[in-house]
Amino acid sequence: MDKYPEILKLFDSGSEAIKLVKQALLDDRVLRPVFMQVLPEEKTGKMEICNKELAEEKIKGDKTLSDYIFENKGIFLCGRPKVANEILTKGGKIIVAVTDRYYDKAQFSVANLRQCYIPLPDKRLLTFKSSGLFHDPVSKPHNKNSVKFTGIGDKLDKDIALTSFERLGPYSESFIDFLAYQPLYGLPDGKGEFEEAEYEKDGEKTLPYLIVNCAISPHRLSKIPQLDDPGLLRLRKRISPLLRERAIKRQRSGRKLMPTLESFLSSGEDVIALEDYFQFLAEEIGIGTARKQNHQLFHVTFHEQDVNLGGQICDREEMHTFESYFQRNKIKYVDPFFKIIKESHIGIRDVVSAVGVIKFLYENNRECKDNQLELLESFFRAYFRRLAYTYFKRWERLIDYLDNAIIFYFDRDDVRGQDGLKKLREWYRLEKAGRKTELTGL
């Protein structure tokens, strides 16, 4: 940074935003700063806040979440720090955001391929999806010619995120909170200038859209091996107050807490225990998988890259309706899941993929080696508990299919995982008995 005097001035400005960024970088060494160019008004469309209920929450004093969204609207990665310094020299505006550092040993060296984060005073983070090509430090800030990981998102992404919002509601339990979107008419070219943003996709003209969410953690589960944090203590200290607030909010809304979150809330402890934290993640993935099912939303792909360390399922712009899911996947009759999904509307792929995420958790954490079955049980019991009755009943005749599905997905030598899945019928029966008790009041 000492090569770029204007950036140093920016970091020394003492503004609230810079103080929050500096603190986030000091607290979490797996984060890095990224320099976002504030696009001129004529290069952007209106920032549309769709989640008005959540956006009006007060964050600090009289400032609401909406205020922070508008303070950071129209941002896009400018390119290298050198370009940011030049833009500042010419009187342009740069906002410093954060994203994760590179880590070559993970499937994706940068987990947030096209997403940056703005820290908030309450320790949550505003996320700006489709705001640049963060995994590629060499090329320009976006690539309109690439099919994958272009750094931008289009109208279809925005529309799918809107659909998930309409179905899941303003407070998206177990999901990252979708807030707003904004079309972009011009994009930085990586040299301090702009180029037209409209591009062609599938033979049609489309504009890129910023998609704004609110998250608890900037890291995906896939980044756990990169964190130099024994026992994930720093992480747990940072997110525990947010987990407590989440639990209280759920109680006030009349939702029944899952065992781990309820236990943490009633314990009076300031920091969630490590073993409980992993079980919390498994429960949240179970709740999210059930809520997708209840609202007939299906992920095209789902793995450890799609859940953050706050237990929130991300990438809402990739959750399709039943009809578009089949169209997107082009599922054929030879697909082993075709008959189950088509006839029952049960998202077997989502369930099996979620079990794969649980497997990732216990394979990448020594602390989980002895409680693999507990994590699987936490996931499945949370899933069954939150399933709408219609889908819960359909599972009774689907369980027999699951053995083959799991064998198809897992390595054959994963004995512990197979033993756990043999208990699936038992976990289903326990939840069925619990539902009967609730109905009869006994």
N, C-alpha and C positions, 0 to 999 in steps of 0.2 A: 504493500500500500504506500510505502514511503516514496515510491516513484511518481505518485499521482497527487500533487498538492491540493487540487480541488476536492478530491475524494477525502483527503485528510481533514479539510475544512468542514466537509459535510459530517464526518464522524465526530468532530469537535463542536458541532453546532449547539448541542445541549437540548435539542427539541425532545419532546416526549417520545416521538416515534424512534429517534436514534437511540435514546436511552434504553428503550425496550429491546431494540435489535442488539445493542451491545451486551445487555444483560443475558439475552437468549444465547448469544455466541459464547459468553463466558460460562454459562451454566451447562451448555451442551456442546462439547467439542466435536461432535459428529455433524454439526451444522456449519455452513459457510455462507458468507454474504453474497447476494446477487444484486445486480444494479438494473433497476427497472426504469425505463424511460416513460415519463408521463406524456402521452400522446396529445397533440393539439386538439382542441374541441372539434375542428373540422374533420379530424381523422377518426372520430368515434361517434357512435350513436348514443342513445339515452341508456343510462344504467337503470334497468327495470328491477325493482325489488318486488319479488313475488311473495316471499315469506315475511309479510308485514308484521305479523304477530311476534316473531322472534326478533326481527330487525329493530323493533321499538324497545327491546330490553335495555335498561340503563347499564352502562359498563363502568363509567367513572363520573361521579357528579351527575350533571344533566346530560352528558354525552351518551348517546345510544349506539348500538351496533350499527345502525344505519349511518350515523355520522362518520364512523370509521370506514365504512364502505365507500362513501362519497369522497372522503379524503384521499382514497387510494384508487379511485376509478381511472380507467383508461391507461393502465400500466402494461408494459410489455418489455421483455428482456432487450436491453440495448445492444448486447454483445460483450466484448471483453472490457475489463476495467479501464483500459486505455481509452476506449470509445466513450465510456461514462465520463471520464475526466475531461475529454474534449467537449462533450455536450455541456457540462457544467461551466467550462471556460467561456462558451458562447452564450451563456445565460439560460440554457435549457434547464429543465427540472428532472432530477433523478430521485427516486425513492429506493431506499435500501430495504430489501426483503431477505429472507433466508430460505435455504433448502439444504438437502443432505449432501455430505461430502461423497466423493467417489470411493467405491469399494469393489475392486475387481473380482473378489471371491464370491460375490452374490450373482444371482441370475441377471439382475439389472444393476449395473455399476452405480447408477443414480436411481433411487427408488421413485423419486418425483420427476419423472421424465419431462413433464410439461407443466409443473405446478410449483409456485412459490408461496411463501407464508409471510404474513404480517403479524407480529406478536401484538397481543392486546393486554391491557393492564390487568385483566382478571386471569391471565395465564393461558387463555385459549388463543387460538390463532385464526385469523382470516386467511383463507386459501384462495388463490387466484389460479384456476385451472385454465389450460390452453393459453398460457402467457409466455411461452418461449421454449426453446430447445435446450433444456438444462443438462442433458446427458452428453452433449457434444460441445466441448470448449473451443473447438477450432472453427467450425462452420459458422455461418451467420445465424441470427437468432431464431430463424424458422426455415423450413424447407417445404415449399408448396408442391414440390414434385414427388416427394416421398409418399409411399402408401402408408407407412407405419411410423409412429413417433415423429410426427411432423412439427410438434411444438404448438400446433393450433387445433382448435375444435370448431365444428361447423354447426349449422342450424339443426341438424339431426341430433347431435350431442345435446344441444340446448333443449330440444323438444322432448327427448327421452328423460332428461333430468327433471323437466317440468311434470311429465307424467308421473314419475316416481314421487314427486312432491304432492301432487294431487291425490295420490293413493295412500301415501304414508302419513301425510299431515305435517303441520308446522314443526312439531317436536319429534324428530325422527329417531326414536329409541333404537339404539344399536347401529345407527347409520350416521355418517357425517351429515351435518345440517346444511341443506341447500338453501341459499338466500336470494341470489340475484344473478342477472346475466346482462351482458352488454355487447352489441355488435361493434366490430372494428372495420373502418374503411381504409386505413393505411397502417402499414407495419414497418418497424425499423429495419433497415437493410444491413445493419452491423457496421456501418460507416458514419453514422450520425445523421443520415438522411432517411427518407421514407419511400416506400413503393406501394402500389395499389394492392389492397388486401384481397379483393375478390379473386377467386380461383375456380377452376372447373373440377367437379367431382361427379363421377358416374354420368358424364355428359351434360351436367347442369351447372350453372353458375351458383356459387355459394359464398357467403361471407364467414370469416372466423368470428367466434363469440368467446368472450371471457365468461367463465362460469365461477361464481363466488360461493364458497362454502365456509362453514366454521368448524374447526377441528379441535380435539383435545391434545393430540400429539402430531408432530411433523414426521414421525418415523413409521414406516410400515413394518410388519412383523419380519419381513425378509432382512431387515437391517439389524436384528438382534445380535448376530455374530460379530458385527462391526462395533458394537457399543463396548467401550472400555469402562465397564461399570459393574464391578463385582456384586453379585446378588441383585443387580438392577436397582440398587438402593437410591441413587440420584433420581432415576426415572420414577420410582415409586413415590419418593418425597414430592416430586414435582406434580404428579397427576393425582395424588391421593385427595387433596382438597376438591379437585374437580369431580372425582368419583363420588365423594360425599354429597356434593351439591346435586349431582345427577340422581343419586338415590333419593334425596329429599324431594326433588322435583317430581320424580315418579310417584312417590307416595302421595304427594298433594294432588296429583292427577288421578288418583284412584287405582294405579297399577300396582300389582303385587310384585314385590322384589324377589329376585332369585336368591337362593340360600347364601351365596358368598357375599353379595352386595349387602344383603340384610344383616349378615353377621358383622361385616365391617362397620356398617352404620351404627349398630347397637354396641359395638365393642368399646367405643370411646377412644380408640387408638388414633394417633395422627397419621400413621403410615400403614398402608395395607401390607400384610405379611406376604412374603414371596410366593409361598405355596398357594395362598388365597388369590394372589394376583393372577397366576396362571389359570386357576379355576374360573376366576372372573372372566378372563379372555374367552375361555371355552364356553361359558354361559352366554356371553354377549354374542358370540358367533352363532350359537344355537338360537337365541332370540331373533337375531337378524335373518337367519335362514328361514325360520318359521314365519316371520312377518313378510318376507318376500313371497313365500308360498300363499299366505292368506290373501295377499293383494295381487296374486297372479303376476308376479314379476320374476324374471329369470336372468341370471348372469350368463352371458355367452361363455366367458371363462371366469374362473374364480380360484385364487390360490393365495399364498401368504403375502403376495404383493398387494392384495386388495383389502387388507385389514390393517388399521394403524394400531399403535401401542396403547391407545386409549380404548381399544375394543370396538372401534367404529368401522363399519364396512364403508369403503370408499367407492369412487368411480361410479357414482349413481347414473352417469350418462351412458353406462354400459348395461343397464338393467332393462331388458326388453319385456313387452307384454307377451302373452302366450302366442299370439299370431305372428308378431315380428320376430320372436325367438326362433320359431321354426323356419321362418323365411331366411333369417340371418345365418342360421346353422346349416340350412339345406339338408336337414336330417333325412336319411333314407331308411327304408324298411329294414335294411341289413344292420342298422345301428342297434346294438344290444339294449339301448334305453328307449328306443322309439315307441314300442308298444305301451310301456308303462307310462311314459309322459303323455302320449297322445290320448290314451283312454282314461287315465286317472287325473290328468293335469297336475300330477305330483312331480316336482322338480328333482328327480333322482340325481341328475347331474350336479345340482347345487348341493345336495346332501352329501354325496360321495366326495365332491371337491372340498367341502367344508371339513370332512373327516381327514382329508389330506392335509389341510391346514393344521388340524390338531396334531397330526403325525409330525409335521414340521416343528411344532412347538416342543414336543418331547424328544425329538432327535437333536435339536440344537440347544438344549439346556440340560446340563447335568442334574440340575435340581429336579427335573421332571422324570428322570429315569425310573424312579421307583413308584411313580403315581400315574403311569400311562392310562391305566384303566379308569382312574378317578377323573382324568381329563375327558376321556371318551364318554363316561357316564354324565359328567357335567354338561357336555354338549348335547347329548341325546335327550336328557331329561328336560333341559331348558327348551329344546326344540319341540318335544312332544307337549310340554306344558303350555306353550304359547300357540300351538296350532289351533286353528279354528276347528270346531267339532266335525264339520264335514270331511276335512282332510285327515283329521285324527282317526276317524272311523275307517277311512280307506286304507290306512296303513296296516290294519289288522291282516288284510289279505296280501299286502305287498311285502311283508317282512321276509317271506320265503324267497323272494326274488333277490333280496339284497346281498345274500352270501355270494352269488355269482358276480354281482356288480362290483363288490368290494375286491374279490379275487382278481377281477379284471383290472382293477385300479392299483392295488397294492403289490409290492414285491412278495413273492411266495414265501420268503423266509421271514416275513414279519409276523412271527408267531404270536407275540404279545397283542398286536393289533387284531389278529384273527380271534384270539381268545376273548378279547373284549367285545368284538362284534357278535360273538355267540350269545352274549348277555343281552343283546338288543331286545329280544322278546321279553326278557325279565324287566328291563327298564320300561318298556311299553306297558306291561301289566301294572307296574307300580303307578305310573301316571294315570292309567285307566281307573285304578282303584281310588286314586286321589280325586279324580273327577266325580266318581260316584259318591264319595263322601261329601264333596261340596254340594252336590245336587240334593242329597238326602238330609244334609245338615247334621249328620252323625259324626 
